[in-house]
Amino acid sequence: MYASRTTQLIVGIFGVMGILALAILSLRLGRVSLFPVPSYTIYANFDNVAGLKTNDAIEIAGVKVGKVSSISLNRERAKVQMEINTGVPIDDEAIAAIKTSGIIGDKYVSIALGGGDKDLKDGETLRMTQSAFVLEDAIGQLINSSGSSGSSSGGGGASPSAKATATMTPKTGTKPNP
C-alpha cells in the first residue's frame, strides 16, 4: 500500500528540516562563518604557542573580540596572525598572552590593554607577548629538581646548575648533604 500525497509531503518536509539542522550543526561545530565579521589583522610573536590552533578565540577582559587566523614560524619564534573585530581598538602597549580555559581546556589569546597612545593598525605587530604555560615542562622541571636533591653521587641526571648549587655550601663546620 502506498502513502497518501499529504503523508509524503509531511515526510519530505521533515527530511529537509533534518538535513538543514545537520548542516547548521556542522557549520557551528566546524566554526565556519557564512557571513564573516569585518575585521583587521595584527600579529604577535611568541616563544611558545603550545596547543594554540587556528580559529581559537582572542579575548579582552573575557569577551571574544576575534580569532587566530594563522600560525607560522618566523626566525625561531611563532608568529600568530590575529583577526580582530572592527571597532575594537588595541593600543601599541597591549600585552598578548596565551592562556588555557580551565585546567586542560582549549587555548586562547588574552590581550591586556596597556596605556599606549597609539592604536594598532591593520598589519602591525604587538611587541609585548607572554608565551603559553606548558604543564609537561613544569612537571619535568619539578621531577628533575626533586630527583637531584636525593642523589648521592655526582652524576645522577641532575642539571649542571643543581650540581653547582649542591657543592657550593658555606664553611660553617657542617657537612653538606650528599
Contacts in CASP RR format, 6 or more apart in sequence:
PFRMAT RR
TARGET T0000
AUTHOR 0000-0000-0000
METHOD contacts of the structure
MODEL  1
MYASRTTQLIVGIFGVMGILALAILSLRLGRVSLFPVPSYTIYANFDNVA
GLKTNDAIEIAGVKVGKVSSISLNRERAKVQMEINTGVPIDDEAIAAIKT
SGIIGDKYVSIALGGGDKDLKDGETLRMTQSAFVLEDAIGQLINSSGSSG
SSSGGGGASPSAKATATMTPKTGTKPNP
3 11 0 8 1.000
27 33 0 8 1.000
27 34 0 8 1.000
31 55 0 8 1.000
31 67 0 8 1.000
37 66 0 8 1.000
37 85 0 8 1.000
37 86 0 8 1.000
38 85 0 8 1.000
38 86 0 8 1.000
39 66 0 8 1.000
39 83 0 8 1.000
39 84 0 8 1.000
39 85 0 8 1.000
39 86 0 8 1.000
40 83 0 8 1.000
40 84 0 8 1.000
40 86 0 8 1.000
40 121 0 8 1.000
40 122 0 8 1.000
40 123 0 8 1.000
41 69 0 8 1.000
41 81 0 8 1.000
41 82 0 8 1.000
41 83 0 8 1.000
41 84 0 8 1.000
41 122 0 8 1.000
41 123 0 8 1.000
42 82 0 8 1.000
42 84 0 8 1.000
42 90 0 8 1.000
42 120 0 8 1.000
42 122 0 8 1.000
42 123 0 8 1.000
42 124 0 8 1.000
42 125 0 8 1.000
42 126 0 8 1.000
43 79 0 8 1.000
43 80 0 8 1.000
43 81 0 8 1.000
43 82 0 8 1.000
43 123 0 8 1.000
43 124 0 8 1.000
43 125 0 8 1.000
43 126 0 8 1.000
44 79 0 8 1.000
44 80 0 8 1.000
44 82 0 8 1.000
44 96 0 8 1.000
44 109 0 8 1.000
44 125 0 8 1.000
44 126 0 8 1.000
44 129 0 8 1.000
45 74 0 8 1.000
45 77 0 8 1.000
45 78 0 8 1.000
45 79 0 8 1.000
45 80 0 8 1.000
45 125 0 8 1.000
45 129 0 8 1.000
46 77 0 8 1.000
46 78 0 8 1.000
46 80 0 8 1.000
46 96 0 8 1.000
46 98 0 8 1.000
46 129 0 8 1.000
46 130 0 8 1.000
46 131 0 8 1.000
46 132 0 8 1.000
47 77 0 8 1.000
47 78 0 8 1.000
47 131 0 8 1.000
48 78 0 8 1.000
48 98 0 8 1.000
48 131 0 8 1.000
48 132 0 8 1.000
48 134 0 8 1.000
49 71 0 8 1.000
49 78 0 8 1.000
49 80 0 8 1.000
49 98 0 8 1.000
49 107 0 8 1.000
49 131 0 8 1.000
49 132 0 8 1.000
50 98 0 8 1.000
50 107 0 8 1.000
50 131 0 8 1.000
50 132 0 8 1.000
50 134 0 8 1.000
51 107 0 8 1.000
51 132 0 8 1.000
52 68 0 8 1.000
52 71 0 8 1.000
52 80 0 8 1.000
52 98 0 8 1.000
52 107 0 8 1.000
52 108 0 8 1.000
52 109 0 8 1.000
52 132 0 8 1.000
53 68 0 8 1.000
53 71 0 8 1.000
53 107 0 8 1.000
54 67 0 8 1.000
54 68 0 8 1.000
54 69 0 8 1.000
54 70 0 8 1.000
54 71 0 8 1.000
55 67 0 8 1.000
55 68 0 8 1.000
55 69 0 8 1.000
56 67 0 8 1.000
56 68 0 8 1.000
56 106 0 8 1.000
56 107 0 8 1.000
56 108 0 8 1.000
56 109 0 8 1.000
57 64 0 8 1.000
57 66 0 8 1.000
57 67 0 8 1.000
57 68 0 8 1.000
57 106 0 8 1.000
57 108 0 8 1.000
57 109 0 8 1.000
58 64 0 8 1.000
58 65 0 8 1.000
58 66 0 8 1.000
58 67 0 8 1.000
58 68 0 8 1.000
58 82 0 8 1.000
58 83 0 8 1.000
58 84 0 8 1.000
58 108 0 8 1.000
58 109 0 8 1.000
58 111 0 8 1.000
59 65 0 8 1.000
59 108 0 8 1.000
59 109 0 8 1.000
59 110 0 8 1.000
59 111 0 8 1.000
60 88 0 8 1.000
60 90 0 8 1.000
60 110 0 8 1.000
60 111 0 8 1.000
60 112 0 8 1.000
60 113 0 8 1.000
62 110 0 8 1.000
65 84 0 8 1.000
65 85 0 8 1.000
65 88 0 8 1.000
65 111 0 8 1.000
66 82 0 8 1.000
66 83 0 8 1.000
66 84 0 8 1.000
66 85 0 8 1.000
66 88 0 8 1.000
67 82 0 8 1.000
67 83 0 8 1.000
68 80 0 8 1.000
68 81 0 8 1.000
68 82 0 8 1.000
68 83 0 8 1.000
68 109 0 8 1.000
69 81 0 8 1.000
69 82 0 8 1.000
69 83 0 8 1.000
70 80 0 8 1.000
70 81 0 8 1.000
71 78 0 8 1.000
71 79 0 8 1.000
71 80 0 8 1.000
71 81 0 8 1.000
72 78 0 8 1.000
72 79 0 8 1.000
72 81 0 8 1.000
73 79 0 8 1.000
80 96 0 8 1.000
80 109 0 8 1.000
82 96 0 8 1.000
82 109 0 8 1.000
84 90 0 8 1.000
89 119 0 8 1.000
90 111 0 8 1.000
90 113 0 8 1.000
90 119 0 8 1.000
90 120 0 8 1.000
90 126 0 8 1.000
91 113 0 8 1.000
91 114 0 8 1.000
91 115 0 8 1.000
91 116 0 8 1.000
91 117 0 8 1.000
91 118 0 8 1.000
91 119 0 8 1.000
91 120 0 8 1.000
92 116 0 8 1.000
92 117 0 8 1.000
92 118 0 8 1.000
92 119 0 8 1.000
92 120 0 8 1.000
92 124 0 8 1.000
92 126 0 8 1.000
92 127 0 8 1.000
93 114 0 8 1.000
93 115 0 8 1.000
93 116 0 8 1.000
93 128 0 8 1.000
94 111 0 8 1.000
94 112 0 8 1.000
94 113 0 8 1.000
94 114 0 8 1.000
94 116 0 8 1.000
94 120 0 8 1.000
94 126 0 8 1.000
94 128 0 8 1.000
95 111 0 8 1.000
95 112 0 8 1.000
95 114 0 8 1.000
95 126 0 8 1.000
95 128 0 8 1.000
95 129 0 8 1.000
95 130 0 8 1.000
96 109 0 8 1.000
96 110 0 8 1.000
96 111 0 8 1.000
96 126 0 8 1.000
96 128 0 8 1.000
96 129 0 8 1.000
96 130 0 8 1.000
97 109 0 8 1.000
97 110 0 8 1.000
97 111 0 8 1.000
97 112 0 8 1.000
97 129 0 8 1.000
97 130 0 8 1.000
98 107 0 8 1.000
98 108 0 8 1.000
98 109 0 8 1.000
98 110 0 8 1.000
98 130 0 8 1.000
98 131 0 8 1.000
98 132 0 8 1.000
98 133 0 8 1.000
99 107 0 8 1.000
99 108 0 8 1.000
99 109 0 8 1.000
99 110 0 8 1.000
99 132 0 8 1.000
100 106 0 8 1.000
100 107 0 8 1.000
100 108 0 8 1.000
100 132 0 8 1.000
100 133 0 8 1.000
101 107 0 8 1.000
101 108 0 8 1.000
104 135 0 8 1.000
107 132 0 8 1.000
111 126 0 8 1.000
120 126 0 8 1.000
144 157 0 8 1.000
144 158 0 8 1.000
144 159 0 8 1.000
144 162 0 8 1.000
145 162 0 8 1.000
147 158 0 8 1.000
148 156 0 8 1.000
148 157 0 8 1.000
148 158 0 8 1.000
148 159 0 8 1.000
148 162 0 8 1.000
148 163 0 8 1.000
148 166 0 8 1.000
149 162 0 8 1.000
149 166 0 8 1.000
149 177 0 8 1.000
151 157 0 8 1.000
151 158 0 8 1.000
152 178 0 8 1.000
154 163 0 8 1.000
155 163 0 8 1.000
158 166 0 8 1.000
166 176 0 8 1.000
166 177 0 8 1.000
167 176 0 8 1.000
169 176 0 8 1.000
END
